[in-house]
């Protein structure tokens, strides 16, 4: 049985969970907070980061490497696209959300609204939160731009770009950092993802001591 070392608001763990669920692969969840730097996590991944996926002696780390592994080994529900052009666009957008969106929106929101509240016991910096929200608005504009031209982010079929985007967005939405009004294409797309049985379990996760907004897991938001 695959065991995924993760915590509820780790966006990269959510990406792995969503991708594996789409491929029909069950995982057992093991809660692991990277900032605690536990020896057990360091032994599995010297970088001390989640996600880490383990099955016996086989250990996979990094969400990109994990998703690549299952794309190469499990034929069910291919997520990269059917042509070289689609696969290139998928990889571009996965990098966009894993790197740019995470750096500009998810990471500062996690730091200010999750880590400081639950673990540092300090007040969030309002300027940092405002900047992250402003970047989030720009990213929603870009989602609108893409989805006005495509059914899914990278093309005609659901794929890893949608998985990576939904993983990041769901964390920021949990933290109350997104304003969906005025972004109907993005909102319609995200609502469709929220209705998928493979995505619903992620919306059921809760970070103890930090409840999400009331709209968070509703299809009509």
N, C-alpha and C positions, 0 to 999 in steps of 0.2 A: 504493500500500500504506500502510495506517495504521501509524504508528510511535508506540509508547507509551513515554514517558519515565517511568521508575519505578524502584523498588528492591524486592527480594524481600519485605521486611516492611512495605511501605507499605500499610495497610489500604484506603485509598481507591483505590489502583491495583488492588488485588485486587478490589474492588467493580466497577470498570470492566471488568477482564478477564473476570470471571465473567458480567457482564451481556452483554458483547459475544459471548462464547462461546455463551451461550444463544441469541443471535440469529444465530449462524452467521457472525460477522464475525471474520476473522483479523487479528492485529496482530503487528508485529515489536517485540520488547522492546528498549529502550535503557536501560541502567543509569544512573541519575542519583541522586546523594545530595544532598538539598536543603541539608543543613548545610554542604556545600562551597561553596555560593553561586557556582557556575560561571557565567561570562558567557553561555554558551550557553543555560542554563536561564533566566536572568533575561531574556534576549532573547525567549524564547518566553512566559514568564509572569513579569511584574514582581514578583509575590508570591513568587517563588522556591520554589514548592511543587510537588510531584507529586500527582496525575498530570497530564501534559500529553500530549494526543493530536494528532498532526500527520499531515496528508496533503497534500503539496505546500504550497501557500500557506495552506491552511486549518488553523488551530490552535484546538483546544478545550482549555479548562482548567477544573478543578474537577469532581469526580466527579458532583455533582448535575447540572451543566450538560451534561456529556458524556452521562450516561444519558438526560437529557431529549431531547437532540439525536437520539439513535438511537431513542428511543421514538416520536418524531415523524416520523422519516424511514424507518424499517424496520418494516414491518407484521408480520414474522415474530416469533412468541413475544412477544406483548404482556406487559409485566411490571407494569403499574400496576393492573390489575383491570378487571372488566367493567361495574361500576356506579359512580356518583359516590361512594357510601358506601365501596366497596372501595378506590377510588383515594384517598379521604381518609384511610382507615386505613393504607394502604400508605405514604403520604407522612408520616403521623405516626410510624410505626415506623422508617422510614428516617432521619428526623430524630433519633429516640431513639438509634439506634446510631451515626449519624454524629457526633452532638454529645455526648449524655449518656454513652453507653458509652465513646466515645473519650476524653472528658475524665476520666472516673473510673477507667477500667481500662486501655485500650490505651496511651494516651500515657504515663502513669507507668511502665507495664511496659516500654515501648520505651526510655524514658529510663534506667531503672535497669538493665535486663537486656540491652539491646542496645547503646545508645549509650555508656554508661559503660564497658562491658567492651571493646568493639571500637575505640572512637575516643578516649574521654577517658582510658582506661587507669586507671580508678579503681573503687573498690568500690561496689556498690549500697547505697543506704540501706534498711536492713531495715524501718524504719517505713513508708516510702513503699510498699514492696512489699507489706507486710501490709495496708495500707489498700486498695490496689488489689485484692488478692485478696478482701478482705471485700466490696468493691463488686461484684466479679465474681460472688461467691456470690449476692448479692441479685439481680443481673441474671439468673442462671440460674433463680432462683426465679420471676422474672417470665416467663421463657420457658416454664417448666413450666405456669404459670397459663394462658398463652395457648394452649399446645398441648394442654392437657386439654379445650379447648373448640373447637379448630379443627384442621383437617388441616395447614394451613400458617399462618405467623405472622399474615398479614392476612386470611385467609379460606380458601375451599375450594381455591384454586389457588396453585401456586408463583408467586412474584413478586419484585419488587424489595426488599421487606422481608426476605425470606429471603436474598437476595443480599447486602444491606448487613450483616445480622447475621452471616452466615457469614464475610464478609471480616474483620470485627473479631475474631470469636471465633477464627478460624484463626491470626491473628497472636498473640493472647494464649496460645493453646494451644501454639504453636511455642515460646513463651518459658516454658512450664511454669507458667502462671499460672492455670489452671482446674482445679477439682476436680469431676469429672463424677459421682462416686459420689453416689447419692441424688437424682439428677436424670434419671430414666428418660425422661420425655417429651422433654426437651431432647436427651438423648443419642440417642434413637431418631431424632429429626428430623435431628440433625447427621450421624448415620451414613448416613441416606438421601442427604443432600447430598454426603457424601464419596464415595459410590458413583457419582455422576454423572460421565460423561466430560467434561462442561464444567467441572467443579470439580477433577478429579484433577490437572491440570497445576499448579495452585497449590500442591498438597500436595507436589509434587516439587521446588519451589524450595528452595534452601538459601542461608543467609547465611554466607559464608565465615568460618570461625573460630567459628561459633556453631551447633552441631548441635541439632536439636529432640529432645524426649523420644522414647523408642522407640515409644510408642503413637500418635504424632502423625498418621501417614498410614495407620494400620490401621483397617479398618472395624469390627473387633471391639475396642473399647477400653473 
